[in-house]
Every structure is written in C-alpha cells, then in structure tokens.
Amino acid sequence: MSMAVKNNIRWVGKIDWELRKFHGDEYSTHKGSSYNSYLIKEEKVALIDTVWGPFAKEYVENLKKEIDLDQIDYVIACHSENDHSGALPELMRHIPDVPIYCTKNGAKILKGLYHRDWNFQLVKTGDKLSLGTKELIFVEAPMLHWPDSMFTYLTGDEVLFSNDAFGQHLASEFMFNDRVDQAELYQECIKYYANILTPFSPMVIRKIKEVLSFNLPLDMICTSHGIIWRDNPAQIIEKYLEWADNYQENQISILYDTMWDSTRVMAEEIAAGIRETDDQVTVKLHNLAKTDKNDVITEVFKSKAILLGSSTINNGILVSVAALLEEMKGLKFKNKKAGAFGSYGWSGEAVKLLLAKLADAGFEAMDEGLRVIWAPDEEGARSCREYGKTFVGSL
Ligand code: FEO
C-alpha cells in the first residue's frame, strides 16, 4: 500500500491498526498508530525514514512495488529510534552502499542498535542535498525528542518532514488532517505532547522559533506518526508553542487510589468543596488503578493543579500512585499546584509522603494535606469539603 502525498512524494509507510502499547508498556495507543515513510522521486530519489522492525519485510516488499530499490539514491534517517529505523537492516541488505543521511548522533545510535557500518553521511543544520530542481535542507532538532532527531525540508514542494514532532498515534486511512475527526486528532496530539515532549518544552520553543526564522514557505508537515498536516499546517506549530509555554487549562484533577473506598469518598467530598467555591473550574476525578496512565498524564498536563490521594499501606503509598509520581517527576511539569489526601487506619504516613514526593516532582505542594482515619464520618466529610475550598482558594 502506498498513497500520494504531493507531486512526486508518496507515503510508503505502515499503518499499525492493532498497536495498543508503544515503547514497551510506556504509551497506550488506543487508536493504533502509523510509521510514516516517504519516497521522493525527483531526478534523484530519496527515501525518508522507514518503519518498525516487525514490518520490515512487508515494508521492503511494498517499496519494491513502488521503485526498483537500486534506483534509491539517498536514505534519510531523521530519527534513529526503532519505530523509524527498524526496517533499515532489511532495506540495506538490498542496497548496502546507498548513503544514509543523518546527524552525528543518528549515526552513533544506528551503529549502537544495528552494529552495521553503513555509508553514513553526517549532516548539520543548513546542509543541503540536491534532488535535481528541488533540494532537501536538514535542520538538527536535538532532544525533540532524542539527541539525534532532525527535520528535513523539501524545497519546491515546501514540505517539512518533521519525524516525531507534530505527530500523534492515530491509525487512519484518511492520511490528511482535514479528513479525520478533529476532536480525536486534537486529543491524540495533546496526549502525544503531554506524554513525550513535556520535559523538552524549552527546546520546543527555541527550535520552533529557529525554524520560523528561516522564513521557509510551508505547505505541508509530514510527520512520522499519524496524519499529515496539509490544511493550515501552522495550526499544530501554534499549538506546540502554546503547549510548550507552561500550558494549563482551568482544570483541577483529583487523582487517587483507594483500598476500601474511604479515599474515594474523600476525593468526591473534596471535589464538592471545590465546586461550592468555584463553579467555573473543571474538576475531574480519576481512580489511578482503573484509568490508563497516559490519559491521566494528559489530564495532569491540562490541569492548573492536582490533588493526589492514597490510602496508607505498609507505612507507604499505593503502588499506582507511586508509579504516577515517578512518571510525573520525569516529565518535569512546571507551574502546577498540588495537594494531598488519604485515609488511614493506624500509622497514616501516606499524605506526608505524597506532599514530599509532589514537591520533589516539581509541583508547588501545599504545606498541609488531609488525613481521615478509617472511613470519613460527617465530620470527616466536612473536613474534606473544607480542604477542597481551601485548596481552590489558594490557587
Ligand atoms: Fe517515533 Fe521517537 O520515535
């Protein structure tokens, strides 16, 4: 299967309809994904990126239907991660001498992953490669999201091949942004940003400003996952600038795990207290043991503040809450407030631990959390509502 993109550019990637977990178990892909590879047939022929290893044979067989592999002049590896480079060993078996254009870090990583001494041609920002009347211009984009990442721009067609940036995990046969459900597309884009790019936000802003300063006309952004931006491609760039700038909505997320429902009851009473005080703020509750963690991260990303709840167990906190804290620490969220709550039976350390771990993860944690012994009675429920009011009042 291949699809026309524009003029002499064809999509020759793989739509992975079945994918539900990506990066091992790290990222949920409820809507599948795609590994986008592009074949540019000008006077010279360039192939941009490949697909994930399990689809290598299928990919190369399909590619043969598009072109005699010997006619490929250049392979461009914008990013070495396995989902884009996995088919390289199979491809290069057929065309071992064809040069692979990538960054210095790209070559290092590809050698580390595949242990082959391919014909690497190292490129830096501003380097150009002629395809005849059109040329490719390379732009290094380190840490968006790996040290090797780069963008490739095709003059004449005015297409930016952005690799992971501006992409999203969405399997669709409709290919272009104007042909898919807009709400679904937005959700997958913000989830992708929240879960993958949040820690690199300062670099996102710097890199976008640098690319914009080149004043290159832009007709399309061809990403390496999901759909291609052809209808107002600037819209996703504007969104990235917004998301990278300590993004938050008027939302508070209450995230908890509970053993015998007492902490859940506390969560709901706290939510009621918040709503009594502020009927404009969106309050969302998620039981961490029952909610997809990447969806939770997306809600944290949107929130101006979170409240984290856990029962005390073995002098500590519940494992789903600990896992979320670990994840949030790595993502380096900024400019978000946090509170903590939980029920306990005897020792009751969880709340204090939650506040310390929230501060350690970069949240502006409240001085005090809220503990309730055993199940909240009327007085306990009232104290939860008061905590919710105090919390929202402090924002
Ligand atoms: Fe889609 Fe960073 O690989």
Residues whose N, C-alpha, C, O or C-beta is under 5 A from the ligand:
A	BS01	FEO	E81 D83 D164
